[in-house]
Amino acid sequence: MSRVHSFPPLADAQARLLILGSMPGKASLQANRYYAHPRNAFWPIVEHLFHLAPGLAYDERCAQLVRQGVAVWDVLMSCTRESSMDADIDSRSIVPNDFAGFFAAHPAIGRIYFNGAMAQRVFDRHVAPRLPAGVADLPRLRLPSTSPANAGYSFERKLACWRVIRETR
């Protein structure tokens, strides 16, 4: 098993909502980009929800999303795992990101959305109990994973579930 590390958050001080994954997969780590696997539905969904032009360069996509008050990060700072699969994460190796510091630097965050079940489970277990009451009580919602491993959900079904982000902004 190898130890993997996540990326810094995509966010500015005006971020109003936070989308959390668990840990970038191998394709993302190799590309040094969030959701880089070509079959991951994250960026196509975000393009629909936030009216981003398809085919934008990664840096511009990120900048436009951040300008709309959206922050993107991962629950885990590091962990060990064999593959890109969340199920392969060694639970004894979990090191969460510094959320106390993140929320202090991003006080406008009003909602947290999880990209899949693992992100929510790890946050609920390793992060939420250590947060101050006002932050720990923020509304949180788990959305279906955009990963290609979540083959039980079509793109259209994932998009329909993720529309809640636009409805609750």
DSSP file (Angstrom, degrees, kcal/mol; ACC not computed):
  #  RESIDUE AA STRUCTURE BP1 BP2  ACC     N-H-->O    O-->H-N    N-H-->O    O-->H-N    TCO  KAPPA ALPHA  PHI   PSI    X-CA   Y-CA   Z-CA
    1    1 A M              0   0    0      0, 0.0     2,-0.4     0, 0.0    81,-0.2   0.000 360.0 360.0 360.0 144.3    0.0    0.0    0.0
    2    2 A S  E     -A   81   0A   0     79,-1.5    79,-1.8     0, 0.0     2,-0.4  -0.878 360.0-117.7-115.6 149.7    1.2    3.5   -0.7
    3    3 A R  E     -A   80   0A   0     -2,-0.4     2,-0.3    77,-0.2    77,-0.3  -0.702  33.4-167.8 -83.2 130.9    0.5    6.7    1.2
    4    4 A V  E     -A   79   0A   0     75,-3.1    75,-1.7    -2,-0.4     2,-0.4  -0.872   6.0-152.0-119.7 154.2   -1.4    9.3   -0.9
    5    5 A H  E     -A   78   0A   0     -2,-0.3    73,-0.2    73,-0.2    72,-0.1  -0.956  12.0-129.8-129.0 143.6   -2.0   12.9   -0.2
    6    6 A S        -     0   0    0     71,-2.3    71,-0.1    -2,-0.4    17,-0.0  -0.155  27.0-101.8 -83.3-178.1   -4.8   15.2   -1.2
    7    7 A F        -     0   0    0      1,-0.1    67,-0.3    -2,-0.0    -1,-0.1  -0.515  39.1 -90.0 -98.1 165.2   -4.6   18.7   -2.8
    8    8 A P        -     0   0    0      0, 0.0    -1,-0.1     0, 0.0     2,-0.0  -0.376  59.5 -88.8 -65.3 158.4   -5.1   22.1   -1.3
    9    9 A P        -     0   0    0      0, 0.0     2,-0.8     0, 0.0    64,-0.2  -0.326  25.1-129.5 -68.8 152.8   -8.7   23.3   -1.4
   10   10 A L  B     +C   72   0B   0     62,-2.9    62,-2.1    -3,-0.1     2,-0.3  -0.924  65.9 109.5 -94.4 108.8  -10.2   25.2   -4.4
   11   11 A A        -     0   0    0     -2,-0.8     2,-0.3    60,-0.2    60,-0.1  -0.977  50.0-150.0-172.0 156.3  -11.7   28.2   -2.5
   12   12 A D    >   -     0   0    0     -2,-0.3     3,-1.9    54,-0.2    -2,-0.0  -0.831  47.1 -91.8-127.6 176.6  -11.6   31.8   -1.7
   13   13 A A  T 3  S+     0   0    0      1,-0.3    95,-0.6    -2,-0.3     0, 0.0   0.692 121.8  58.7 -64.1 -18.9  -12.7   33.6    1.4
   14   14 A Q  T 3  S+     0   0    0     93,-0.1    -1,-0.3    52,-0.1    92,-0.1   0.361  72.7 138.8 -92.0   6.1  -16.2   34.2    0.0
   15   15 A A    <   -     0   0    0     -3,-1.9    55,-0.2     1,-0.1    93,-0.2  -0.238  27.7-178.4 -54.9 134.4  -17.0   30.5   -0.5
   16   16 A R        +     0   0    0     53,-2.9    94,-3.6     1,-0.3    95,-0.9   0.646  64.5  32.9-109.3 -23.8  -20.6   29.7    0.5
   17   17 A L  E     -de  70 111B   0     52,-2.0    54,-2.7    92,-0.2     2,-0.5  -0.981  65.8-149.3-137.5 151.5  -20.8   26.0   -0.1
   18   18 A L  E     -de  71 112B   0     93,-2.2    95,-3.2    -2,-0.3     2,-0.5  -0.972   1.3-161.1-124.6 127.0  -18.2   23.2    0.1
   19   19 A I  E     -de  72 113B   0     52,-2.9    54,-2.3    -2,-0.5     2,-0.5  -0.941  17.6-164.2-106.2 123.3  -18.1   20.1   -1.9
   20   20 A L  E     -de  73 114B   0     93,-3.1    95,-3.2    -2,-0.5    54,-0.3  -0.929  12.0-177.0-116.4 126.6  -16.1   17.3   -0.3
   21   21 A G  E     -d   74   0B   0     52,-2.4    54,-2.6    -2,-0.5    55,-0.2  -0.398  31.7-120.2 -95.9-174.6  -14.6   14.2   -1.8
   22   22 A S  S    S-     0   0    0      1,-0.3    54,-2.1    93,-0.3    -1,-0.1   0.915  76.9 -30.9 -91.5 -64.5  -12.7   11.6    0.1
   23   23 A M  S    S-     0   0    0     52,-0.1    -1,-0.3    61,-0.1    54,-0.1  -0.957  70.5 -97.0-156.9 136.6   -9.3   11.4   -1.5
   24   24 A P        -     0   0    0      0, 0.0    10,-0.1     0, 0.0     2,-0.0  -0.273  42.0-123.6 -58.3 143.2   -8.2   12.0   -5.2
   25   25 A G     >  -     0   0    0      1,-0.1     4,-2.7     4,-0.0     5,-0.2  -0.185  33.2 -89.1 -77.8 177.4   -7.9    8.8   -7.3
   26   26 A K  H  > S+     0   0    0      1,-0.2     4,-2.7     2,-0.2     5,-0.2   0.888 126.0  52.0 -58.5 -43.3   -4.8    7.8   -9.1
   27   27 A A  H  > S+     0   0    0      1,-0.2     4,-1.9     2,-0.2    -1,-0.2   0.908 112.8  46.0 -62.3 -40.4   -5.7    9.7  -12.3
   28   28 A S  H  >>S+     0   0    0      2,-0.2     5,-1.8     1,-0.2     4,-1.5   0.913 112.5  49.7 -67.6 -43.1   -6.2   12.9  -10.4
   29   29 A L  H  <5S+     0   0    0     -4,-2.7    -2,-0.2     1,-0.2    -1,-0.2   0.904 112.1  48.1 -63.3 -40.7   -3.0   12.4   -8.4
   30   30 A Q  H  <5S+     0   0    0     -4,-2.7    -1,-0.2     1,-0.2    -2,-0.2   0.878 118.5  39.8 -66.9 -37.5   -1.0   11.8  -11.5
   31   31 A A  H  <5S-     0   0    0     -4,-1.9    -1,-0.2    -5,-0.2    -2,-0.2   0.603 103.1-131.9 -85.6 -11.9   -2.6   14.9  -13.3
   32   32 A N  T  <5 +     0   0    0     -4,-1.5     2,-0.3     1,-0.2    -3,-0.2   0.905  70.0 114.1  57.2  44.3   -2.4   17.0  -10.1
   33   33 A R  S > <S-     0   0    0     -5,-1.8     3,-0.8    -6,-0.1    -1,-0.2  -0.998  74.0-104.7-143.8 142.1   -6.0   18.0  -10.7
   34   34 A Y  T 3  S-     0   0    0     -2,-0.3    38,-0.0     1,-0.2    39,-0.0  -0.460 100.9  -1.2 -63.5 136.8   -9.3   17.3   -9.0
   35   35 A Y  T 3  S+     0   0    0     -2,-0.1     8,-0.3     1,-0.1    -1,-0.2   0.876  78.7 156.7  52.0  52.3  -11.5   14.8  -10.7
   36   36 A A    <   +     0   0    0     -3,-0.8    -1,-0.1   -11,-0.1    -2,-0.1   0.628  30.0 112.8 -85.0 -14.7   -9.2   14.1  -13.6
   37   37 A H  S >  S-     0   0    0      1,-0.2     3,-1.9     2,-0.1   -12,-0.0  -0.403  71.5-132.5 -59.9 130.9  -10.4   10.6  -14.5
   38   38 A P  T 3  S+     0   0    0      0, 0.0    -1,-0.2     0, 0.0    -2,-0.0   0.732 104.0  47.2 -62.2 -21.8  -12.0   11.0  -17.9
   39   39 A R  T 3  S+     0   0    0      2,-0.0     2,-0.3     3,-0.0    -2,-0.1   0.405  82.0 113.2-100.4   3.1  -15.2    9.1  -16.9
   40   40 A N    <   -     0   0    0     -3,-1.9     3,-0.3     1,-0.1   107,-0.2  -0.607  58.7-150.9 -73.4 133.1  -15.7   11.0  -13.6
   41   41 A A     >  +     0   0    0    105,-2.7     4,-2.5    -2,-0.3     5,-0.3   0.436  69.1  99.8 -86.4   0.4  -18.9   13.0  -13.9
   42   42 A F  H  > S+     0   0    0    104,-0.2     4,-2.8     1,-0.2     5,-0.2   0.946  85.1  40.3 -55.6 -56.9  -17.9   15.8  -11.5
   43   43 A W  H  > S+     0   0    0     -3,-0.3     4,-2.6    -8,-0.3    -1,-0.2   0.905 115.2  50.4 -66.3 -41.3  -16.8   18.4  -14.1
   44   44 A P  H  > S+     0   0    0      0, 0.0     4,-1.7     0, 0.0    -1,-0.2   0.900 113.7  47.2 -60.8 -36.8  -19.6   17.7  -16.5
   45   45 A I  H  X S+     0   0    0     -4,-2.5     4,-2.7     2,-0.2    -2,-0.2   0.944 112.5  48.6 -66.6 -46.8  -22.1   18.0  -13.6
   46   46 A V  H  X S+     0   0    0     -4,-2.8     4,-2.6    -5,-0.3     6,-0.3   0.879 107.2  56.5 -60.8 -38.8  -20.5   21.2  -12.4
   47   47 A E  H  X>S+     0   0    0     -4,-2.6     5,-1.4    -5,-0.2     4,-0.5   0.924 111.7  43.2 -58.3 -44.0  -20.6   22.6  -15.9
   48   48 A H  H ><5S+     0   0    0     -4,-1.7     3,-0.6     3,-0.2    -2,-0.2   0.946 117.4  44.5 -65.2 -49.1  -24.4   22.0  -16.0
   49   49 A L  H 3<5S+     0   0    0     -4,-2.7    -2,-0.2     1,-0.2    -1,-0.2   0.845 124.8  30.8 -68.9 -35.6  -25.1   23.3  -12.5
   50   50 A F  H 3<5S-     0   0    0     -4,-2.6    -1,-0.2    -5,-0.2    -2,-0.2   0.199 105.8-116.7-113.5  14.7  -22.9   26.5  -12.6
   51   51 A H  T <<5 +     0   0    0     -3,-0.6     2,-0.3    -4,-0.5    -3,-0.2   0.884  52.0 167.1  53.9  46.8  -23.2   27.2  -16.4
   52   52 A L      < -     0   0    0     -5,-1.4    -1,-0.2    -6,-0.3    -2,-0.1  -0.718  43.0-106.9 -88.2 142.1  -19.5   26.7  -17.1
   53   53 A A    >   -     0   0    0     -2,-0.3     3,-1.2     1,-0.1    -1,-0.1  -0.499  39.2-112.6 -66.7 131.4  -18.5   26.5  -20.8
   54   54 A P  T 3  S+     0   0    0      0, 0.0    -1,-0.1     0, 0.0   -11,-0.0  -0.340  97.5  28.2 -62.0 146.0  -17.6   22.9  -21.7
   55   55 A G  T 3  S+     0   0    0      1,-0.2     3,-0.1    -3,-0.1    -2,-0.1   0.552  79.5 154.2  83.3   7.7  -14.0   22.3  -22.6
   56   56 A L    <   -     0   0    0     -3,-1.2    -1,-0.2     1,-0.1    -4,-0.0  -0.335  54.7 -95.3 -63.7 151.3  -12.5   25.1  -20.4
   57   57 A A     >  -     0   0    0      1,-0.1     4,-2.6     4,-0.0     3,-0.3  -0.355  38.7-109.7 -61.3 150.2   -8.9   24.6  -19.3
   58   58 A Y  H  > S+     0   0    0      1,-0.2     4,-2.6     2,-0.2     5,-0.2   0.898 116.8  50.9 -52.1 -49.1   -8.7   23.1  -15.8
   59   59 A D  H  > S+     0   0    0      1,-0.2     4,-2.3     2,-0.2    -1,-0.2   0.885 112.3  46.6 -60.8 -39.3   -7.4   26.3  -14.2
   60   60 A E  H  > S+     0   0    0     -3,-0.3     4,-2.7     2,-0.2     5,-0.2   0.897 110.3  52.9 -70.4 -40.0  -10.2   28.4  -15.7
   61   61 A R  H  X S+     0   0    0     -4,-2.6     4,-2.1     1,-0.2    -2,-0.2   0.941 112.2  46.0 -57.0 -47.7  -12.9   25.9  -14.7
   62   62 A C  H  X S+     0   0    0     -4,-2.6     4,-2.5    -5,-0.2    -2,-0.2   0.919 112.3  50.5 -61.9 -45.1  -11.6   26.0  -11.1
   63   63 A A  H  X S+     0   0    0     -4,-2.3     4,-2.3     1,-0.2    -1,-0.2   0.904 110.7  48.6 -62.7 -42.4  -11.5   29.8  -11.1
   64   64 A Q  H  X S+     0   0    0     -4,-2.7     4,-0.9     2,-0.2    -1,-0.2   0.893 111.7  49.6 -66.3 -38.6  -15.0   30.2  -12.4
   65   65 A L  H ><>S+     0   0    0     -4,-2.1     5,-1.7    -5,-0.2     3,-0.7   0.932 111.5  48.4 -64.6 -45.3  -16.3   27.7   -9.9
   66   66 A V  H ><5S+     0   0    0     -4,-2.5     3,-2.0     1,-0.2   -54,-0.2   0.885 105.9  57.9 -62.6 -39.6  -14.6   29.5   -7.0
   67   67 A R  H 3<5S+     0   0    0     -4,-2.3    -1,-0.2     1,-0.3    -2,-0.2   0.760 101.2  58.0 -62.9 -23.2  -15.9   32.9   -8.3
   68   68 A Q  T <<5S-     0   0    0     -4,-0.9    -1,-0.3    -3,-0.7    -2,-0.2   0.300 126.0-100.4 -90.5  10.1  -19.4   31.5   -7.9
   69   69 A G  T < 5S+     0   0    0     -3,-2.0   -53,-2.9     1,-0.3   -52,-2.0   0.681  78.1 136.2  86.2  17.6  -18.8   30.8   -4.2
   70   70 A V  E   < - d   0  17B   0     -5,-1.7     2,-0.4   -55,-0.2    -1,-0.3  -0.857  34.2-165.1-104.4 131.6  -18.1   27.1   -4.5
   71   71 A A  E     - d   0  18B   0    -54,-2.7   -52,-2.9    -2,-0.5     2,-0.4  -0.899   2.6-163.2-110.7 144.7  -15.2   25.4   -2.6
   72   72 A V  E     +Cd  10  19B   0    -62,-2.1   -62,-2.9    -2,-0.4     2,-0.3  -0.994  25.6 134.6-129.0 132.9  -13.9   21.9   -3.5
   73   73 A W  E     - d   0  20B   0    -54,-2.3   -52,-2.4    -2,-0.4     2,-0.4  -0.908  44.5-107.4-157.9-177.0  -11.7   19.8   -1.2
   74   74 A D  E     - d   0  21B   0    -67,-0.3   -52,-0.2    -2,-0.3    23,-0.2  -0.938  16.2-134.6-123.5 149.3  -11.3   16.3    0.2
   75   75 A V  S    S+     0   0    0    -54,-2.6    22,-2.7    -2,-0.4     2,-0.4   0.891  89.2  67.4 -66.8 -39.4  -11.9   15.1    3.7
   76   76 A L  E     - B   0  96A   0    -54,-2.1     3,-0.1    20,-0.3   -70,-0.1  -0.679  53.1-172.5 -91.9 133.8   -8.6   13.2    3.9
   77   77 A M  E    S-     0   0A   0     18,-3.0   -71,-2.3    -2,-0.4     2,-0.3   0.838  79.7 -14.4 -81.5 -39.9   -5.2   14.9    3.9
   78   78 A S  E     +AB   5  95A   0     17,-1.9    17,-2.2   -73,-0.2    -1,-0.4  -0.990  64.6 155.1-158.0 160.8   -3.6   11.5    3.6
   79   79 A C  E     -A    4   0A   0    -75,-1.7   -75,-3.1    -2,-0.3     2,-0.4  -0.953  37.8-104.8-168.2 173.2   -4.2    7.8    3.8
   80   80 A T  E     +A    3   0A   0     10,-0.4    10,-2.7    -2,-0.3     2,-0.3  -0.922  44.9 148.3-112.1 144.4   -2.8    4.5    2.5
   81   81 A R  E     -A    2   0A   0    -79,-1.8   -79,-1.5    -2,-0.4     8,-0.2  -0.969  43.8-135.2-165.8 158.5   -4.6    2.5   -0.2
   82   82 A E  S    S+     0   0    0      6,-0.4     2,-0.1    -2,-0.3    -1,-0.1   0.882  86.0  11.6 -84.4 -44.7   -3.8    0.1   -3.1
   83   83 A S  S    S-     0   0    0      2,-0.3     5,-0.0   -58,-0.0     0, 0.0  -0.356  89.3 -88.1-120.6-164.3   -6.1    1.5   -5.8
   84   84 A S  S    S+     0   0    0     -2,-0.1     2,-0.2   -59,-0.1   -61,-0.1   0.526  88.3 113.1 -85.6  -7.2   -8.3    4.5   -6.4
   85   85 A M    >   -     0   0    0      1,-0.1     3,-1.4     2,-0.0    -2,-0.3  -0.450  66.5-141.7 -74.7 134.0  -11.2    2.9   -4.7
   86   86 A D  G >  S+     0   0    0      1,-0.3     3,-1.8    -2,-0.2    -1,-0.1   0.846 102.3  65.2 -58.0 -33.9  -12.4    4.3   -1.4
   87   87 A A  G 3  S+     0   0    0      1,-0.3    -1,-0.3     3,-0.0    -2,-0.0   0.723  94.9  59.4 -63.5 -20.1  -13.0    0.8   -0.2
   88   88 A D  G <  S+     0   0    0     -3,-1.4    -6,-0.4     2,-0.1     2,-0.3   0.474  76.0 117.2 -87.7  -2.4   -9.2    0.2   -0.4
   89   89 A I    <   -     0   0    0     -3,-1.8     2,-0.8    -4,-0.2    -8,-0.2  -0.505  69.4-128.7 -68.7 127.8   -8.4    3.0    2.1
   90   90 A D    >   -     0   0    0    -10,-2.7     3,-2.2    -2,-0.3   -10,-0.4  -0.699  14.7-151.0 -76.4 111.5   -6.8    1.5    5.2
   91   91 A S  G >  S+     0   0    0     -2,-0.8     3,-0.8     1,-0.3    -1,-0.2   0.755  93.0  60.9 -60.4 -25.3   -9.0    3.0    8.0
   92   92 A R  G 3  S+     0   0    0      1,-0.2    -1,-0.3   -12,-0.0    -2,-0.0   0.654 101.7  54.2 -74.6 -13.9   -6.0    3.0   10.4
   93   93 A S  G <  S+     0   0    0     -3,-2.2    -1,-0.2   -13,-0.2    -2,-0.2   0.431  77.3 130.2 -99.1  -0.2   -4.1    5.3    8.1
   94   94 A I    <   +     0   0    0     -3,-0.8   -15,-0.2    -4,-0.3    -3,-0.0  -0.338  27.9 176.2 -66.0 127.5   -6.7    8.1    7.8
   95   95 A V  E     -B   78   0A   0    -17,-2.2   -18,-3.0    -2,-0.1   -17,-1.9  -0.957  21.3-145.4-127.3 111.3   -5.4   11.6    8.5
   96   96 A P  E     -B   76   0A   0      0, 0.0   -20,-0.3     0, 0.0   -21,-0.1  -0.333  20.8-103.3 -74.8 158.6   -8.1   14.3    7.9
   97   97 A N        -     0   0    0    -22,-2.7     2,-1.5   -23,-0.2     3,-0.2  -0.245  45.6 -88.9 -69.2 167.5   -7.5   17.7    6.5
   98   98 A D     >  +     0   0    0      1,-0.2     4,-1.8     2,-0.1    -1,-0.1  -0.622  55.4 164.0 -83.5  86.3   -7.5   20.8    8.9
   99   99 A F  H  >  +     0   0    0     -2,-1.5     4,-3.0     2,-0.2     5,-0.3   0.814  69.7  60.5 -77.7 -30.2  -11.1   21.7    8.8
  100  100 A A  H  > S+     0   0    0      1,-0.2     4,-1.7     2,-0.2    -1,-0.2   0.949 111.3  42.1 -59.6 -46.4  -11.0   23.9   11.9
  101  101 A G  H  > S+     0   0    0      2,-0.2     4,-1.8     1,-0.2    -2,-0.2   0.891 114.0  52.5 -65.5 -40.5   -8.5   26.1   10.0
  102  102 A F  H  X S+     0   0    0     -4,-1.8     4,-1.1     1,-0.2    -2,-0.2   0.948 111.2  44.8 -62.2 -49.6  -10.4   25.9    6.8
  103  103 A F  H  < S+     0   0    0     -4,-3.0    -1,-0.2     1,-0.2    -2,-0.2   0.837 110.3  55.3 -67.8 -31.0  -13.7   27.0    8.3
  104  104 A A  H  < S+     0   0    0     -4,-1.7    -1,-0.2    -5,-0.3    -2,-0.2   0.877 112.9  42.7 -64.7 -36.8  -12.0   29.8   10.2
  105  105 A A  H  < S+     0   0    0     -4,-1.8    -2,-0.2     1,-0.2    -1,-0.2   0.608 120.6  42.9 -83.4 -13.1  -10.6   31.1    6.9
  106  106 A H    ><  +     0   0    0     -4,-1.1     3,-1.6    -5,-0.1    -1,-0.2  -0.557  65.2 161.1-131.2  66.6  -13.9   30.5    5.0
  107  107 A P  T 3   +     0   0    0      0, 0.0    -1,-0.1     0, 0.0   -93,-0.1   0.633  66.6  67.4 -69.6 -13.6  -16.6   31.8    7.4
  108  108 A A  T 3   +     0   0    0    -95,-0.6     2,-0.1   -93,-0.2   -94,-0.1   0.557  67.1 121.4 -83.9  -6.7  -19.3   32.2    4.8
  109  109 A I    <   +     0   0    0     -3,-1.6   -92,-0.2    -6,-0.2   -93,-0.2  -0.383  29.3 166.8 -58.4 125.0  -19.6   28.5    4.2
  110  110 A G        +     0   0    0    -94,-3.6     2,-0.3     1,-0.3   -93,-0.2   0.512  56.7  31.7-118.6 -10.4  -23.2   27.6    4.9
  111  111 A R  E     -e   17   0B   0    -95,-0.9   -93,-2.2    27,-0.1     2,-0.4  -0.996  58.1-151.9-150.5 149.2  -23.6   24.1    3.4
  112  112 A I  E     -ef  18 140B   0     27,-2.3    29,-2.0    -2,-0.3     2,-0.4  -0.990  10.6-169.6-124.7 130.9  -21.5   21.0    3.0
  113  113 A Y  E     -ef  19 141B   0    -95,-3.2   -93,-3.1    -2,-0.4     2,-0.5  -0.969  12.5-145.3-119.2 135.7  -22.1   18.5    0.2
  114  114 A F  E     -ef  20 142B   0     27,-2.6    29,-3.0    -2,-0.4     2,-1.5  -0.865   8.7-142.1-104.2 131.7  -20.4   15.1    0.1
  115  115 A N  E    S- f   0 143B   0    -95,-3.2   -93,-0.3    -2,-0.5     4,-0.2  -0.648  78.0 -21.4 -88.2  77.9  -19.4   13.5   -3.2
  116  116 A G  S  > S-     0   0    0     27,-1.7     4,-1.2    -2,-1.5    27,-0.2  -0.228  83.2 -74.9 105.6 166.5  -20.2   10.0   -2.1
  117  117 A A  H  > S+     0   0    0      1,-0.2     4,-2.8     2,-0.2     5,-0.2   0.856 119.7  58.0 -69.4 -39.4  -20.7    8.0    1.0
  118  118 A M  H  > S+     0   0    0      1,-0.2     4,-2.7     2,-0.2     5,-0.3   0.914 103.7  53.0 -62.8 -42.0  -17.1    7.6    2.1
  119  119 A A  H  > S+     0   0    0     -4,-0.2     4,-2.1     1,-0.2    -1,-0.2   0.922 113.1  44.7 -58.5 -43.6  -16.5   11.3    2.2
  120  120 A Q  H  X S+     0   0    0     -4,-1.2     4,-3.1     2,-0.2     5,-0.2   0.930 112.8  50.1 -67.5 -44.5  -19.5   11.7    4.5
  121  121 A R  H  X S+     0   0    0     -4,-2.8     4,-2.0     1,-0.2     5,-0.2   0.931 113.5  44.9 -60.2 -46.4  -18.6    8.7    6.7
  122  122 A V  H  X>S+     0   0    0     -4,-2.7     4,-3.1    -5,-0.2     5,-0.6   0.905 114.9  48.6 -66.9 -40.6  -15.0    9.9    7.2
  123  123 A F  I  X>S+     0   0    0     -4,-2.1     5,-2.7    -5,-0.3     4,-2.0   0.952 112.6  47.8 -62.4 -49.3  -16.1   13.5    7.9
  124  124 A D  I  <5S+     0   0    0     -4,-3.1    -1,-0.2     3,-0.2    -2,-0.2   0.851 121.7  36.0 -61.3 -35.1  -18.8   12.4   10.4
  125  125 A R  I  <5S+     0   0    0     -4,-2.0    -2,-0.2    -5,-0.2    -1,-0.2   0.896 131.4  22.3 -86.2 -43.2  -16.4   10.2   12.2
  126  126 A H  I  <5S+     0   0    0     -4,-3.1    -3,-0.2    -5,-0.2    -2,-0.2   0.648 131.2  26.5-104.9 -17.7  -13.0   12.0   12.1
  127  127 A V  I ><<S+     0   0    0     -4,-2.0     3,-2.0    -5,-0.6     4,-0.4   0.823 107.3  58.5-113.6 -56.4  -13.9   15.7   11.5
  128  128 A A  G > <S+     0   0    0     -5,-2.7     3,-1.6     1,-0.3    -4,-0.1   0.832 100.3  58.2 -52.9 -41.8  -17.3   16.7   12.8
  129  129 A P  G 3  S+     0   0    0      0, 0.0    -1,-0.3     0, 0.0    -2,-0.1   0.728 108.2  48.5 -63.6 -17.6  -16.7   15.7   16.4
  130  130 A R  G <  S+     0   0    0     -3,-2.0    -2,-0.2     2,-0.1    -3,-0.0   0.403  92.3  98.4-101.0   1.4  -13.8   18.1   16.6
  131  131 A L  S <  S-     0   0    0     -3,-1.6   -31,-0.0    -4,-0.4    -4,-0.0  -0.591  82.7 -99.7 -91.0 151.4  -15.5   21.2   15.1
  132  132 A P    >>  -     0   0    0      0, 0.0     4,-3.0     0, 0.0     3,-0.9  -0.321  42.8-104.1 -62.0 153.5  -16.9   24.1   17.0
  133  133 A A  H 3> S+     0   0    0      1,-0.3     4,-1.7     2,-0.2     5,-0.1   0.855 117.7  54.1 -51.9 -46.3  -20.7   23.9   17.4
  134  134 A G  H 34 S+     0   0    0      1,-0.2    -1,-0.3     2,-0.2    -3,-0.0   0.855 117.1  37.6 -60.5 -35.0  -21.6   26.5   14.8
  135  135 A V  H X4 S+     0   0    0     -3,-0.9     3,-1.8     1,-0.2    -2,-0.2   0.882 112.4  56.0 -82.7 -41.8  -19.6   24.7   12.2
  136  136 A A  H 3< S+     0   0    0     -4,-3.0    -2,-0.2     1,-0.3    -3,-0.2   0.762 105.7  55.1 -61.9 -24.1  -20.5   21.2   13.2
  137  137 A D  T 3< S+     0   0    0     -4,-1.7    -1,-0.3    -5,-0.3    -2,-0.2   0.386  77.0 126.4 -92.5   3.6  -24.1   22.1   12.9
  138  138 A L  S <  S-     0   0    0     -3,-1.8   -27,-0.1     1,-0.1     2,-0.1  -0.315  75.2 -94.9 -59.0 143.1  -23.9   23.3    9.2
  139  139 A P        -     0   0    0      0, 0.0   -27,-2.3     0, 0.0     2,-0.4  -0.385  49.1-169.8 -59.7 135.1  -26.4   21.5    6.9
  140  140 A R  E     -f  112   0B   0    -29,-0.2     2,-0.4    -3,-0.1   -27,-0.2  -0.976  10.2-177.0-131.4 143.4  -24.7   18.5    5.2
  141  141 A L  E     -f  113   0B   0    -29,-2.0   -27,-2.6    -2,-0.4     2,-0.5  -0.986  19.4-139.2-143.6 130.5  -26.0   16.4    2.4
  142  142 A R  E     -f  114   0B   0     -2,-0.4   -27,-0.2   -29,-0.2   -25,-0.1  -0.763  22.0-167.8 -87.7 131.0  -24.5   13.3    0.8
  143  143 A L  E     -f  115   0B   0    -29,-3.0   -27,-1.7    -2,-0.5     3,-0.1  -0.774  35.7 -84.0-110.4 159.2  -24.8   13.2   -3.0
  144  144 A P        -     0   0    0      0, 0.0    -1,-0.1     0, 0.0     6,-0.0  -0.382  56.2 -97.6 -64.1 141.5  -24.1   10.1   -5.2
  145  145 A S        -     0   0    0    -30,-0.1   -29,-0.1     1,-0.1     8,-0.1  -0.279  19.9-147.8 -58.9 139.2  -20.5    9.7   -6.1
  146  146 A T        +     0   0    0     -3,-0.1  -105,-2.7   -31,-0.1  -104,-0.2   0.462  61.5 120.9 -84.8  -2.0  -19.5   11.1   -9.4
  147  147 A S  S >  S-     0   0    0   -107,-0.2     3,-1.6     1,-0.1  -107,-0.1  -0.246  74.8-125.0 -62.0 146.6  -16.9    8.3   -9.7
  148  148 A P  T 3  S+     0   0    0      0, 0.0    -1,-0.1     0, 0.0     3,-0.1   0.720 109.8  71.6 -64.0 -18.0  -17.1    5.9  -12.6
  149  149 A A  T 3  S+     0   0    0      1,-0.2     2,-1.6     2,-0.1     3,-0.2   0.720  80.3  76.1 -68.3 -19.4  -17.1    3.2  -10.0
  150  150 A N    X   +     0   0    0     -3,-1.6     3,-1.3     1,-0.2    -1,-0.2  -0.465  57.8 151.9 -87.5  63.2  -20.6    4.4   -9.2
  151  151 A A  T 3   +     0   0    0     -2,-1.6    -1,-0.2     1,-0.3    -2,-0.1   0.606  54.3  77.8 -74.4 -11.9  -22.0    2.6  -12.3
  152  152 A G  T 3  S+     0   0    0     -3,-0.2     2,-0.5     1,-0.1    -1,-0.3   0.659  90.6  63.0 -70.7 -14.9  -25.4    2.1  -10.7
  153  153 A Y  S <  S-     0   0    0     -3,-1.3    -1,-0.1    -8,-0.1     2,-0.0  -0.951  79.7-142.1-113.9 126.2  -26.2    5.7  -11.4
  154  154 A S     >  -     0   0    0     -2,-0.5     4,-2.5     1,-0.1     5,-0.2  -0.313  32.7-104.3 -72.0 166.7  -26.3    7.0  -14.9
  155  155 A F  H  > S+     0   0    0      1,-0.2     4,-3.0     2,-0.2     5,-0.2   0.926 123.3  52.9 -57.0 -44.4  -25.0   10.5  -15.7
  156  156 A E  H  > S+     0   0    0      1,-0.2     4,-2.3     2,-0.2    -1,-0.2   0.883 109.7  47.5 -62.0 -39.6  -28.5   11.8  -15.9
  157  157 A R  H  > S+     0   0    0      2,-0.2     4,-2.0     1,-0.2    -1,-0.2   0.908 112.4  49.0 -69.2 -41.4  -29.5   10.4  -12.5
  158  158 A K  H  X S+     0   0    0     -4,-2.5     4,-2.6     2,-0.2    -2,-0.2   0.949 112.2  49.2 -59.9 -48.4  -26.3   11.8  -10.9
  159  159 A L  H  X S+     0   0    0     -4,-3.0     4,-1.2     1,-0.2    -2,-0.2   0.911 108.7  52.8 -58.6 -44.1  -27.0   15.2  -12.4
  160  160 A A  H  < S+     0   0    0     -4,-2.3     3,-0.4     1,-0.2     4,-0.2   0.905 112.1  45.3 -60.1 -41.5  -30.6   15.1  -11.2
  161  161 A C  H >< S+     0   0    0     -4,-2.0     3,-1.2     1,-0.2    -1,-0.2   0.896 111.0  52.9 -67.9 -40.2  -29.5   14.3   -7.6
  162  162 A W  H >< S+     0   0    0     -4,-2.6     3,-2.0     1,-0.2     4,-0.4   0.652  85.4  85.0 -72.7 -15.3  -26.8   17.0   -7.7
  163  163 A R  T >X S+     0   0    0     -4,-1.2     4,-1.6    -3,-0.4     3,-0.9   0.735  70.0  80.6 -59.5 -20.8  -29.3   19.7   -8.8
  164  164 A V  H <> S+     0   0    0     -3,-1.2     4,-1.6     1,-0.3    -1,-0.3   0.800  81.1  66.1 -56.1 -28.8  -30.1   20.2   -5.1
  165  165 A I  H <4 S+     0   0    0     -3,-2.0     4,-0.4     1,-0.2    -1,-0.3   0.924 103.9  42.9 -60.3 -43.8  -26.9   22.3   -4.9
  166  166 A R  H X4 S+     0   0    0     -3,-0.9     3,-0.5    -4,-0.4    -1,-0.2   0.838 112.8  53.8 -70.4 -32.5  -28.5   24.9   -7.2
  167  167 A E  H 3< S+     0   0    0     -4,-1.6    -1,-0.2     1,-0.2    -2,-0.2   0.735 114.0  40.0 -75.4 -22.9  -31.8   24.7   -5.4
  168  168 A T  T 3<        0   0    0     -4,-1.6    -1,-0.2    -3,-0.3    -2,-0.2   0.303 360.0 360.0-111.5   9.3  -30.3   25.4   -1.9
  169  169 A R    <         0   0    0     -3,-0.5    -1,-0.2    -4,-0.4    -2,-0.1   0.499 360.0 360.0 -67.8 360.0  -27.7   28.1   -2.7
